[in-house]
Amino acid sequence: MTQQVDHHSITNLQREVARRRTFAIISHPDAGKTTLTEKLLLYSNAVELAGAVRGRKNQRHATSDWMAIEQDRGISISSAALQFEYNGYYINLLDTPGHQDFSEDTYRTLMAVDSAVMVVDAAKGIEAQTKKLFEVCRKRRIPILTFINKLDHPAREPLDLLDEIEKTLGIPTAAINWPIGDGPSFQGIYDLEKGQVLRFSRTEHGQRKSLVTVSDVDDPALLALLGESAHQTLQEDVELQTMAGGSFDKELFLAGELTPVYFGSALNNFGLEPFLEALIELAPPPKPRILSDEVTLVPESEDFSGFVFKIQANMNPKHRDSIAFMRICSGRFHKDMVVHHARLDRDIRLTRPYQLFAQDRVSLEEAFPGDVVGLANPGLFTIGDSLFTGKSMRFPPLPRFEPEFFALIRNKDTSKHKQFHKGVEQLEKEGAIQRFFPAYDSHVHPLLAAVGKLQFEVVEARLLSEYRVAVDIEFLPYIGARRVLCESQQLASIKYPSGVVCVEDRDKLPIVLFSSEWQGRRCSELNPDIVFAPFGIAAEH
């Protein structure tokens, strides 16, 4: 199955790999992650007007938040892929959910990127979810650029923020620019590398590009422009940063051992265009990947490879289909190509590939390493699938978290039995929830398990909006699940403490649910020959 590629094609492949940039944007909720995503689209001319997560009654919604529940609540629930070209580069931007209840989707998405942008609220600094996501990036040695946002609001001192990043996250910083004031007195940023002041003016609700005037920090006109106090503070800060601030080292950045820091305001377009330029310049092109057998796979390899990191249904209400998000890791992808599906161990033809832009998509003829391609999914793909041509290969498993919340879900309208089960099954395939059935009867109400409680609200809302099914959700007292690893003839002889419930997953494999840590330990004590295995796959894989 090895594809024959001539010298010209290899040269073209190398050129296409070099111009790819694939990155995710991460943050704690409300730090401005989705607003930054929207404004980067604006500055790259991918959209004409920037939508806002919160804002005016008639303002358009953020491009990446396309679900009805995302637009209603003003939060990101599902990772979105957005692809566009900018100054000769091809950008794959993945906007991730910030809320901890959707961490599993975010963690899997981080497996598909080559770099990340960390958004920090200038008033709040490093928050819990930011710290968790940073640790995931650190384990994978993902280079991180930091954008300290919301300087148009009252903010902490810049030096305090840099110090907190270094102490809390354990990574050195290198400030690339410096804010001039904050809150109502915020007037722009000073580029520490170029020695230039970029002064910004507010635009119509922050929707269009701000005009920029550039001056040197010692320009006498700045005194009148900024005012004596702001000008003096800027001069002192610049002098201090020049003397004591950390210097930028690209090799350390690419190794994930230093983060360049930029200041600005995504909502009001302060500092966005310089940040986008820096992102394109600094973020690495697609990198080699380590396969499950520890073999290193280079993106310029002639053989095609990729893995599925996300499944999403009903992106287009007109089609009601399912799309598999595939990250290309090596070789050239083209429409109608035949690849080997590792899990199914058979060849398949990829006839309907798409370029993605949030919920919108267009037919795709070819793609290259770094690209995220949407594949029409008639049921062939699940999260973690490896696809390839040539020599057999598998990518490491993607994270799967231990469920912490459990609930019964009941269909209110029995006439919609088919729609109900189709919807719940699809949400399980997306990785939003896990579905169990009582071991004695698979026809009763399914039991759902999830990492966070908010996921059940999403299930309820999506079943209603996408499948026209109203449901009741009843939370259960369980706190954990374990797989029962044993021979089938041993199942009947297993001794369970009181309160433990036996269920089956969609593959009819046995699972036990515990309502206390003691029950879990007691199961092992009563059955020393039986393995009660953790349900998830560790995020550090």
SVG drawing of the C-alpha trace seen along z (x, -y; Angstrom):
<svg xmlns="http://www.w3.org/2000/svg" viewBox="-46 -67 66 88">
<polyline fill="none" stroke="black" stroke-width="0.4" points="0.0,0.0 3.0,-2.3 2.4,-5.4 4.9,-6.3 6.0,-9.9 8.4,-11.5 11.1,-14.0 9.0,-17.0 6.1,-15.9 8.5,-15.4 9.7,-19.0 6.2,-20.2 5.3,-18.2 8.2,-19.8 7.1,-23.2 3.5,-22.6 4.7,-21.2 6.8,-24.3 3.9,-26.7 1.5,-24.9 0.8,-26.2 -1.5,-24.1 -2.3,-25.4 -4.9,-25.4 -6.1,-28.3 -6.4,-27.3 -7.5,-29.2 -9.7,-29.2 -13.3,-30.1 -14.0,-33.8 -10.3,-34.7 -11.2,-35.7 -10.1,-32.6 -13.0,-32.6 -12.9,-36.3 -9.2,-36.1 -10.0,-33.3 -12.6,-35.5 -10.3,-38.5 -7.5,-36.4 -10.0,-35.4 -10.8,-39.1 -7.1,-40.1 -6.4,-37.3 -9.5,-38.4 -11.1,-35.0 -14.2,-36.9 -15.3,-40.5 -16.9,-41.2 -15.8,-39.7 -18.6,-38.1 -18.5,-38.4 -19.1,-35.9 -20.9,-38.5 -22.1,-41.7 -24.8,-43.6 -28.3,-42.2 -28.0,-42.2 -24.3,-41.3 -23.4,-38.2 -22.2,-35.1 -18.6,-34.0 -17.7,-31.8 -16.3,-29.0 -19.3,-28.8 -21.9,-27.4 -24.0,-25.2 -27.3,-26.7 -26.4,-26.0 -23.0,-27.7 -24.7,-30.7 -27.3,-30.8 -24.8,-30.4 -21.9,-32.3 -19.4,-29.4 -17.5,-27.0 -18.7,-23.4 -17.0,-21.6 -13.6,-22.1 -13.9,-23.8 -11.5,-23.6 -11.0,-26.7 -8.7,-26.8 -7.6,-29.8 -4.6,-31.2 -2.6,-34.3 0.4,-35.8 1.3,-32.6 0.8,-30.4 -1.9,-27.8 -3.4,-28.0 -5.3,-25.2 -6.7,-26.9 -8.4,-24.8 -10.6,-26.6 -11.1,-24.5 -13.6,-24.5 -12.4,-26.3 -14.8,-24.7 -13.3,-21.8 -16.4,-19.7 -15.2,-19.5 -11.5,-18.8 -11.6,-15.5 -12.4,-17.1 -9.7,-19.8 -7.1,-17.2 -7.7,-15.1 -7.5,-18.3 -4.1,-19.1 -2.9,-15.8 -3.5,-17.1 -1.6,-20.4 2.0,-21.5 1.8,-24.6 -0.7,-26.4 -1.7,-29.9 -2.4,-30.4 -4.8,-33.3 -4.5,-34.8 -6.9,-37.3 -4.8,-40.4 -6.9,-40.9 -7.0,-37.3 -3.7,-35.8 -3.2,-32.0 -6.4,-30.2 -7.1,-26.5 -8.1,-25.3 -5.2,-27.2 -2.8,-25.5 -4.2,-22.0 -4.1,-22.6 -0.6,-24.0 0.5,-20.8 -0.8,-18.8 1.1,-21.0 4.2,-20.6 4.0,-16.8 3.9,-16.9 6.6,-19.7 4.2,-21.8 5.6,-25.3 3.3,-27.9 2.8,-31.6 1.1,-33.6 -1.4,-36.4 -2.3,-38.4 -5.8,-39.7 -8.3,-42.4 -5.9,-45.2 -8.9,-47.5 -10.1,-46.5 -8.3,-47.2 -5.4,-44.8 -2.6,-43.6 0.9,-44.9 2.6,-43.4 5.6,-42.3 3.4,-40.6 1.7,-38.6 5.0,-37.5 6.3,-36.5 3.1,-34.5 3.5,-32.6 7.1,-31.7 6.3,-30.6 3.0,-28.9 3.7,-27.2 7.4,-26.8 8.3,-28.2 10.5,-31.3 8.9,-34.2 10.1,-36.7 8.0,-39.8 7.9,-40.8 5.8,-43.9 4.6,-45.9 1.2,-47.5 0.8,-51.3 -1.7,-51.6 -4.7,-49.5 -8.5,-49.9 -9.8,-53.3 -6.2,-54.6 -5.0,-51.7 -3.4,-53.4 -1.6,-50.6 1.6,-48.5 5.3,-49.1 7.2,-46.6 10.4,-45.8 12.1,-44.2 11.4,-46.8 11.5,-49.8 8.2,-51.0 5.0,-52.2 1.8,-50.9 -1.0,-53.2 -4.6,-52.0 -7.9,-53.6 -11.2,-51.9 -13.4,-50.8 -17.1,-50.1 -17.6,-47.8 -14.2,-46.2 -15.5,-44.6 -13.2,-46.1 -9.4,-46.5 -8.0,-49.3 -5.8,-51.9 -2.3,-52.0 0.2,-54.8 3.9,-53.9 6.4,-56.0 9.7,-55.5 9.4,-55.5 11.7,-58.5 9.7,-60.5 8.8,-63.9 5.4,-63.7 4.7,-60.7 4.7,-62.9 1.8,-64.9 0.1,-61.8 0.3,-59.6 0.5,-62.2 3.3,-62.7 2.5,-59.9 1.9,-57.2 5.0,-58.3 7.2,-58.2 5.8,-54.8 6.4,-53.4 10.0,-54.7 10.7,-53.2 9.1,-49.8 11.0,-49.6 14.3,-50.4 13.6,-47.8 12.7,-45.1 15.8,-45.9 18.0,-45.5 16.3,-42.6 13.7,-41.0 14.2,-37.6 15.3,-37.5 13.6,-35.4 15.4,-32.2 13.6,-30.5 15.2,-27.1 14.0,-27.1 10.5,-28.2 10.4,-25.3 11.4,-22.9 8.5,-24.1 10.9,-25.6 10.1,-29.3 7.0,-31.3 7.0,-34.6 4.4,-37.0 2.3,-39.5 -0.2,-42.0 -3.4,-43.3 -7.2,-43.4 -8.9,-40.9 -12.3,-42.5 -11.0,-46.0 -8.3,-44.8 -5.3,-46.0 -2.2,-44.1 -3.9,-41.5 -2.1,-42.1 1.4,-42.0 0.5,-38.9 -0.8,-37.1 2.4,-38.1 4.5,-36.7 2.4,-33.5 3.1,-32.8 6.8,-33.5 7.4,-31.6 5.0,-28.7 6.6,-25.5 5.5,-23.7 4.3,-20.1 6.7,-18.1 7.8,-14.4 5.6,-12.1 6.3,-9.1 4.2,-6.1 3.0,-3.4 6.0,-1.2 8.3,-4.2 9.2,-4.7 9.6,-8.3 7.3,-9.4 8.5,-12.5 5.8,-14.6 7.8,-14.6 7.4,-10.8 6.0,-9.6 3.4,-7.4 0.2,-9.1 -0.8,-8.8 -3.4,-10.5 -5.5,-9.9 -9.1,-10.7 -9.2,-12.9 -12.8,-14.1 -16.3,-13.0 -19.0,-15.6 -22.6,-15.0 -25.2,-17.5 -22.7,-20.3 -24.9,-21.0 -28.7,-20.8 -29.4,-20.2 -27.4,-16.9 -27.6,-15.5 -24.5,-13.5 -21.4,-12.8 -17.9,-14.2 -14.6,-12.6 -11.8,-15.2 -8.5,-13.7 -5.1,-15.3 -2.7,-14.5 0.7,-13.6 2.7,-12.6 2.4,-12.4 0.0,-13.9 -3.8,-13.3 -6.1,-13.5 -9.7,-12.9 -10.8,-9.3 -7.5,-7.8 -7.5,-4.3 -6.0,-4.0 -5.7,-1.2 -7.9,-1.5 -5.8,0.0 -8.6,0.8 -10.8,2.5 -7.8,3.9 -9.1,3.3 -8.8,0.8 -11.3,-2.0 -11.7,-4.8 -12.0,-8.4 -14.5,-9.8 -15.9,-12.8 -13.2,-14.9 -13.9,-18.5 -12.0,-21.6 -13.6,-22.9 -14.5,-26.3 -16.4,-25.8 -19.7,-24.3 -19.1,-25.2 -17.3,-23.0 -16.3,-22.7 -15.2,-19.8 -11.4,-19.2 -9.2,-17.8 -5.9,-17.5 -4.3,-18.3 -0.9,-18.0 0.7,-17.3 -0.7,-19.6 -4.1,-19.9 -7.2,-18.9 -9.6,-17.2 -13.2,-16.5 -14.2,-13.0 -17.8,-11.9 -18.4,-9.3 -21.0,-6.6 -20.0,-4.7 -16.4,-3.7 -14.5,-6.0 -14.2,-6.3 -11.9,-8.6 -8.3,-7.4 -8.5,-5.6 -5.2,-5.4 -5.3,-5.6 -2.3,-5.1 -0.8,-3.9 2.3,-1.8 4.0,-0.3 1.6,0.6 1.5,-2.0 -0.6,-3.1 -0.6,-6.3 -0.6,-6.3 -4.1,-6.1 -5.9,-9.4 -6.8,-10.4 -10.0,-8.9 -11.0,-10.2 -12.5,-8.4 -16.2,-9.4 -17.1,-11.1 -20.9,-11.7 -23.6,-9.2 -27.3,-9.6 -30.3,-7.8 -31.8,-9.3 -35.5,-8.8 -37.2,-9.6 -40.4,-11.6 -42.1,-10.6 -42.1,-6.8 -43.1,-7.5 -39.6,-8.9 -37.9,-5.8 -35.8,-5.6 -34.7,-9.2 -33.8,-9.0 -31.5,-6.0 -29.9,-7.4 -29.2,-10.7 -27.7,-9.1 -25.6,-6.7 -24.2,-9.5 -23.3,-11.6 -21.5,-8.6 -19.5,-8.2 -18.5,-11.9 -17.0,-11.1 -19.4,-13.5 -20.7,-10.8 -20.4,-7.1 -23.5,-4.9 -24.1,-1.8 -27.0,0.6 -28.0,2.8 -26.5,6.2 -29.9,8.0 -31.8,5.9 -30.4,3.7 -33.9,2.4 -34.4,0.3 -33.3,-3.3 -29.6,-3.8 -27.3,-5.1 -24.9,-7.9 -21.5,-8.6 -19.5,-11.8 -16.5,-13.7 -18.6,-16.8 -22.2,-17.6 -22.5,-20.3 -22.2,-17.5 -25.6,-16.2 -27.1,-19.6 -25.5,-19.6 -26.9,-16.1 -30.4,-17.2 -30.1,-20.4 -28.7,-18.7 -31.3,-15.8 -34.0,-18.4 -32.5,-20.8 -31.0,-18.1 -33.3,-15.1 -36.5,-16.8 -36.4,-14.5 -37.3,-15.7 -35.7,-13.8 -35.5,-13.6 -32.2,-13.2 -31.9,-11.7 -28.5,-11.9 -27.2,-8.8 -24.9,-8.5 -22.0,-6.7 -18.5,-8.3 -16.5,-5.8 -16.5,-2.9 -14.2,0.0 -13.9,2.6 -14.1,6.2 -11.3,8.2 -11.9,11.9 -13.0,15.0 -16.8,15.0 -17.3,18.1 -15.9,16.2 -18.5,13.5 -21.2,15.4 -18.9,16.1 -17.8,12.5 -18.7,11.2 -19.8,7.6 -20.3,5.5 -23.7,4.0 -24.5,1.0 -22.2,1.9 -24.1,2.0 -23.1,4.2 -23.7,2.7 -22.5,3.4 -21.0,1.0 -22.1,0.9 -19.8,3.9 -21.5,5.8 -18.3,5.8 -18.9,5.8 -18.5,2.6 -19.1,2.1 -20.2,-1.3 -19.2,-2.3 -20.7,-4.9 -17.6,-5.1 -13.9,-4.5 -14.4,-1.8 -16.6,0.2 -13.9,0.2 -11.2,1.5 -13.6,4.1 -14.4,5.5 -10.7,6.3 -10.4,7.8 -13.3,10.1 -12.1,11.1 -8.3,11.3 -8.2,13.2 -10.3,10.6 -8.9,7.3 -11.0,4.2 -9.3,1.9 -9.4,-1.9 -11.9,-3.0 -9.8,-5.7 -6.6,-6.1 -4.2,-8.5 -3.9,-11.9 -0.1,-11.8 0.0,-9.0"/>
</svg>
